[in-house]
Amino acid sequence: MSFGDTNFIGVANAKEYQSFVDEDWELDQLLNHFGSEMKKRNILVCQMTEEGIEHSWNVEVKIGTESDIDTYFTTGYINVTNHQLYLVDYDCLTMAAQFEDQLVPDENCSKYRIDIKNGMYKLELIQFYNVDKNEYTGNDRTDLLLNFIKVEHVEETVNEVFWCTY
């Protein structure tokens, strides 16, 4: 994933995600909005850096079984309703949050479509690369792994941005 501001990266159900917040949103409003939409299982958002470093992320997507990787990871749930999800960056999310006529995905992020069957998925987000320290853990070929596992039952859902320090 390259081009845009990748301080925050999300996986969004473009059909269900309600993107607009306010023309003059504040960061706290935006983070609360992300949390609300995460609870509805329309999006999952991660803060990828504490230092504001932009990086072209090498993202691998897997669909299938749970991983046995124990590096820096988190888990959330997302609902697929239109046979697709999108990997989205902070630029895409903030423009859609500010302007009602802007949609997720934007032109840049529309090329990061993930084709996937409809249903509820547990998503393991596994971060191998720490951009703030410029170091890899466990795998130096992939920066971020998105591992989707189809599930019948959902455990408690998070309502805040993963790895967020704000």
N, C-alpha and C positions, 0 to 999 in steps of 0.2 A: 504494500500500500504506500503510494508515494503522492507527492504533489501538495496536499493540503496540510493544515495544522493537525498534527497527530498527538497533541498533548492528551487528548481524550479520543478513544476509539470506541465505537459501539457496533453492535449487531442489531439490526432493526427489522421488524415486520412492517414494511412500508404501507401495507394496506390498513393496519390497525393503529400504528403509532400516531398519536395526536401531537404534532410537533410545535404548534404555535404556543408561545408563552405570553409575550408582551413586546410591544415595539421598543420599550425602554427597560428590558429585563436586567436584573442584577444577577451576579453569579449565584448567590444563595437561592434565588427563585429558580434559576435554571437547574441547579443540582437537585432541588426539591421536586421539580417537574420530572427530571430523569428518574428519581426515586419512585414517584407515583406511577410512571409508565412501566418501570421495572416490576413493580408489584402487580401490575396488570398483565405482565409477561409479554409486552409489546416491544421491548428493547432491553438490552444489557449494555451498560457503559462502563468503561475502565479508564482510570487515570493512568497514563503510561509513563509519566515523568513528573518528578517533583521540581525539576530545575528548568522546565519550559523548553527542553531540547527537542527540536523537530527532527524526525528520523523517518526514512523510507523503510517501513516495516515489511519484513519477509514473513507473510502469514500463510500458514498451512491449514487446510480445512480437512477434517476427517469426519466421516459419518459411520457410526457403528458401535463398537463396544468401548467400555470404559478403559482408560489408560491406567498403567501402573507407574506413571511418572510421579515423583514426589517433589519436584522442584516447585518454584513459586507459582501457585495456581489458585483459582477460585472456581466456584460452581454456581450457576444460576439456571433459571428455566425460561424458555421462550416458546411462544406458540406460533406455529407456521400455519397460515390460512390461505395462502395464494401460491403454494409450491415454490416460494422463494423468500430469501432474506437478503439483506444488504449489509456489507461492512461499510461503516460510515465514519467520517472524521469530524473533528471539532468545527471546522469551517461549515460543513454541511449542516450539522446540528444547530449551530448558532444562527445561521441565516434563516433556517426554517423556524427557529424559535422566535425570531424577530419580525419576520414578514409572513403574513398569512398566505400569500401567493407562492411562497417557496416551499417545495416539497422535499421529502426524504425519499429516495436519494436525490442529490443534485447531479448535475452532468458528470462531474468527476467521479463520484461514488457509484454511479449507475453501472460502471464497468466492474464493480466488485460484488456482483450478484452471486449468491449461493443458491443453486438449484437443489431443492430438498422436498421430500414428501410432506404433505400436510400432517399435522399432529403436534403433540407436546414433546419438547426435547429438553433434556438436561444438557447444559452446555458447560464443558470444562474448558476454561481459559487458562492456558499454560504458558507462562512467560519465561522464555529461555534467555532473553537478552535484557540486561539492565542498562538502558541508554544513559542514565545518570552516571554510572560507574564505568561504562564502556566495557562490560564484561558479560560473558556467556556462562550459563550454568547448565550442564547436562547435554546440550546440543548446540553446536555452533553453525548449523545449516538453516535453522529456523529461528526467527525471533519470537513468534507467537503462534501457538497451536490452538485452533478452535476445534474441539472434539465434541460432536453432537451425538447424543444417545437418546433414541426414542423411548419414551416412558409412558406408562399408563397412569401412574400416580405421582403427584407433585408433593415434594416436601415443602417446608416453609420457604417462602420467597423473600428475597432481600428487597429492601426499599431504599438503597443508597448506592451511589457509584462505587464500584470496586476499586480498592487501593487508593481511595481519595484522601488527600491530606488537607483539604480545605474545610 
